[in-house]
């Protein structure tokens, strides 16, 4: 194995030979400027070469890279966050890590079980919901897992610390009867009516409001929706239910928004939803996410497998799907009715 600095068209590269294969890695520096500057760049390139060689050797011989272990958790996590979708949990957790005493200075090698428990307690004291605490705690754990894979640390201390327990709470889910009332009830105003159609569309597709706002006609073809989800950047395909199809107006512009007023307005549509529910006689608080949870719960009631539901919702883990859906009382009654009866 060997690592050498190469200059190709005035750009610095690391020429790496390992396992019988050769590859180049750019150092993103150009060999230009004054002689003093070039000399300094040559010195930096040699430092990078030595560090990269040590990292490769550490991985090859399965030892910890002591240099990598000295990296601050905050800096290392920020690098990972920059490669993820916008508004990812890594980036959100960084805001709290910056406020956590010593959170910006602690190195990967210094993190232990006591630190992780203190981090969990800090998130709890910040008044975050249990699910948000879980997300931010998991973000740190996944960063530590990545550090283990890169041989920066020998083990993940999170393996010995239980994760944050999420408090289960009942959330408003629309029943078939609720939906029937809402479908039959109009909403005043052009924006209100489009918000109504968009909400019902979400009830039969499970789309998030971020995807509803950016959904274009070219994403709908051959009786299905195909798009890259805004939050996860995962591609999903959702067959169109006739009730979802009924919410669509005629259009001949493939690049046009399906729900243009909802997509462009800064008005909070919740006000319309409150009026709508009141007019329809539905005694529940309705929000955009209500539609997504309703979709998942109706699918459970219809007997759809949880794995299939997770794919329709675009979840990365079936664990997330379980928090979106509730088992309807009718399904519970049917399950209980199947139990043996001895007389």
ZIKAJO-V212172 format. One record per pair of residues at least 24 apart in sequence whose C-alpha atoms are under 8 Angstrom apart, sorted by the first residue. I is the first residue (numbers start at 1). J is the second residue. D is the distance in Angstrom with one decimal. If there is no record, write none. Layout:
I_J_D / I_J_D
This chain:
2_53_7.2 / 3_49_6.4 / 3_50_7.9 / 3_52_7.6 / 3_53_5.9 / 4_49_6.6 / 5_45_6.9 / 5_46_7.0 / 5_49_6.6 / 7_31_7.8 / 12_45_7.3 / 14_49_6.6 / 58_151_6.9 / 59_150_7.3 / 59_151_6.3 / 62_151_7.3 / 63_151_6.7 / 63_154_7.9 / 64_151_4.8 / 64_152_5.5 / 64_153_5.8 / 64_154_6.1 / 65_151_5.7 / 65_152_5.0 / 65_153_7.3 / 66_152_6.6 / 66_153_8.0 / 67_152_7.7 / 68_151_8.0 / 68_152_4.9 / 69_107_6.9 / 69_108_5.3 / 69_109_5.1 / 69_152_4.6 / 69_153_5.8 / 70_107_5.4 / 70_108_6.2 / 70_109_6.2 / 71_107_5.4 / 71_108_6.1 / 72_104_6.9 / 72_105_5.9 / 72_106_5.5 / 72_107_4.1 / 72_108_6.0 / 73_103_7.7 / 73_104_7.1 / 73_105_7.5 / 73_106_6.2 / 73_107_5.4 / 73_108_5.3 / 74_98_7.7 / 74_103_6.9 / 74_104_5.3 / 74_105_7.4 / 74_106_7.8 / 75_104_7.7 / 76_143_8.0 / 77_140_7.8 / 77_143_6.3 / 80_143_7.7 / 85_231_6.6 / 85_232_6.3 / 85_233_6.6 / 86_231_7.1 / 87_231_7.4 / 88_231_7.7 / 89_135_6.4 / 89_136_6.3 / 89_139_6.3 / 90_136_7.1 / 90_139_5.4 / 90_140_7.6 / 92_136_7.5 / 93_136_5.0 / 93_139_7.1 / 96_123_7.7 / 108_144_7.7 / 108_147_7.9 / 108_152_7.7 / 108_153_7.1 / 109_152_7.9 / 109_153_6.2 / 111_157_7.3 / 112_157_5.4 / 112_158_7.9 / 113_157_5.4 / 113_158_6.6 / 113_160_6.9 / 113_161_6.3 / 116_157_7.9 / 116_158_7.0 / 116_161_7.5 / 117_161_7.3 / 120_164_7.2 / 130_164_7.2 / 130_165_6.9 / 130_166_4.9 / 130_167_6.0 / 131_166_5.3 / 131_167_7.4 / 133_164_6.7 / 134_163_7.0 / 134_164_5.1 / 134_165_7.2 / 134_166_6.9 / 137_163_7.3 / 137_164_7.2 / 138_163_7.5 / 172_284_6.5 / 172_285_6.8 / 172_286_7.6 / 172_290_6.7 / 173_290_6.2 / 173_291_8.0 / 173_293_6.5 / 173_294_5.2 / 173_297_7.6 / 174_290_7.5 / 174_291_7.8 / 174_294_5.6 / 175_294_7.7 / 175_298_7.9 / 178_282_6.1 / 181_280_5.5 / 181_281_7.4 / 181_282_7.5 / 182_276_7.4 / 182_277_7.0 / 182_280_5.7 / 182_282_7.8 / 184_280_7.8 / 185_276_7.2 / 185_279_7.0 / 185_280_5.7 / 186_276_7.4 / 187_272_7.2 / 187_275_7.8 / 187_276_6.0 / 191_261_6.0 / 191_262_6.9 / 192_269_7.3 / 192_272_5.8 / 194_259_6.8 / 194_261_7.1 / 194_262_6.9 / 195_262_6.2 / 195_269_6.8 / 195_272_7.8 / 196_273_7.6 / 197_247_5.2 / 197_248_7.7 / 198_247_7.2 / 198_259_6.8 / 198_262_7.9 / 199_288_6.7 / 199_291_6.4 / 200_243_8.0 / 200_244_7.0 / 200_247_7.2 / 200_291_7.3 / 201_243_7.4 / 201_244_4.7 / 201_245_7.8 / 201_247_6.1 / 202_244_7.7 / 202_291_5.5 / 202_292_6.3 / 202_295_7.6 / 203_244_8.0 / 203_291_4.4 / 203_292_6.0 / 203_294_6.1 / 203_295_5.0 / 204_240_7.9 / 204_241_6.4 / 204_243_6.8 / 204_244_5.5 / 204_295_5.9 / 205_238_6.7 / 205_239_8.0 / 205_240_7.1 / 205_241_7.6 / 205_244_6.9 / 205_292_7.8 / 205_295_6.8 / 205_312_8.0 / 206_291_6.7 / 206_292_4.4 / 206_293_7.5 / 206_294_7.9 / 206_295_5.3 / 206_296_7.0 / 206_312_7.4 / 206_313_6.0 / 207_292_6.3 / 207_313_7.0 / 208_288_7.4 / 208_289_6.9 / 208_292_6.6 / 209_288_6.2 / 209_289_7.5 / 212_259_7.2 / 212_263_7.4 / 213_257_7.7 / 213_259_6.6 / 213_260_7.5 / 213_262_6.1 / 213_263_4.0 / 213_264_7.6 / 214_257_6.5 / 214_263_6.3 / 215_257_5.8 / 215_258_5.8 / 215_259_7.4 / 216_254_6.7 / 216_255_5.8 / 216_256_5.5 / 216_257_4.4 / 216_258_5.3 / 217_251_7.7 / 217_253_7.0 / 217_254_4.8 / 217_255_6.3 / 217_256_6.1 / 217_257_6.3 / 217_258_5.7 / 218_254_4.6 / 218_255_6.2 / 229_314_7.4 / 232_314_7.8 / 234_314_6.7 / 235_314_7.6 / 236_311_7.3 / 236_312_6.7 / 236_313_7.9 / 236_314_6.1 / 237_312_7.0 / 238_312_6.0 / 292_324_7.7 / 293_324_5.1 / 293_325_5.8 / 294_325_7.4 / 296_321_7.8 / 296_324_6.4 / 296_325_5.0 / 296_326_7.9 / 297_324_7.5 / 297_325_4.5 / 297_326_5.3 / 297_327_6.5 / 297_328_7.1 / 300_325_7.2 / 300_326_7.7 / 300_327_6.7 / 301_327_6.9 / 301_328_6.4 / 301_330_7.9 / 301_331_6.0
